[in-house]
Amino acid sequence: MATWKPDPTFYPSARMASSAPKETVAYVASFDPSRETPDELAVVDVDPGSAEYGRIVGRVAMPNTGDELHHFGWNACSSCLCPNAPHPHTERRYLVVPGLRSSRIHILDTKPDKRKPQIVRVLEPAEVADKAGYTRPHTVHCGPAGIYVVSLANAQGEAPGGIFLMDHETFDIRGQWEIDRGPQELAYDGWWHLGYDTVVTSEWGLPATFENGLVPEVLLGGQYGHRLHFWDMNTRKHKQVVDFGAENQLVFELRPAHDPTKAYGFVNSVISLKDLSASIWTWYRDGDQWAARKVIEIPAEPADASLLPPMLKGFGAVPPLVTDIALSLDDRFLYVSCWGTGDLRQYDVSDPMKPELTGTVRIGGIVARATHAAAGERPLNGGPQMVEVSRDGSRVYFTNSLYGAIDEQFYPDGLNGWMVKLDAGKTGGLTVANDFFVDWPKSHRPHQIRLEGGDASSDSYCYP
């Protein structure tokens, strides 16, 4: 809906957004791995001054079962202030919540009561496939031209995956974004450098290779995604591929610098076929081309084979499995989720080519099962997975479920969901907030987090 003046949660720059009011609620995608009851959007109270702090205060059930809510995003954000595609009177009000398995898209209105979002529209799978030409919608980003949805497969569930565009006020599907996709076949995440008119996309795999869990033969054969694709944002044409090599599997989460004058960003590779390590790469502008360099390598940890799930017993080690990353709005700190070992790492990336480890905590883990002070000292499974950072950079939240079928491969005893909070120091360092531990309902598991008013991975900015 249009407003008479710009939405107060829109900021011209990340620098200005960092002084925004603190979030009081978080929205969390919550799915039933059994697919017997509807998935939900959970509302968590994150206001320390509230009597319900650290509790789920709202649960919005989807109208169907088996959606597998995964990633989601806002209908509009600070990119609405960009001079080349201004929409300053659009309102950040609606959450666009796809079902990764069902290809159904839910639109939830967070007003008038932010604790009780309401479903106002559902786009059924047939409509998505017909109008977008894609299925398995994964990443949702509000951008200058509307809502960009990166999807993993075409209408038949095969290659290519790609991007489609939705109107950020009516939620009608406009259609396929790409004009010329070049060699791109696989898709996963997508984001951009607004100052360089460049879109970046990454790769996972086709539904047949992940919906029932990762396929060992595909993984060991180096057939999951390992490339970045760079596109002209205006002509919507593919411009360049950067290939990390088949050894580096599952090139996933894209975190470009928030300052639009900076032409670099970070991406994770979940696992190396050489030694089970995980890595972080910096992509950057090199002359008139894009390039990438490995800047962090996190090794696997030796482990007693009897403590490992069947998928890892033959390796005798726990891979870190870096499955998500987040970059603070000031582009200083990169947060790295190690879902396998249970670590959440903080790196100072002031020099994006020379990150320095400045903090780490361990909760959960395949072998470690590290606990939390508010969890009654019981061993916790799962590990830091989806991570989100507040706009002022002081608070870090994360959940512990990756994807239903994959959870079972690495945590076969059953994954019990939780959400935790860390306090981040201004100059580095992490402290566990012992008063915040959300023990998830046993029927569901938590995945992506979105913070009220925006967060470190929701918005993009056109001004430094």
Summary of the structure (lengths in Angstrom):
residues: 464
radius of gyration: 20.2
end to end distance: 27.6
largest distance: 63.0
contacts: 1717
relative contact order: 0.14
helix: 9%
strand: 42%
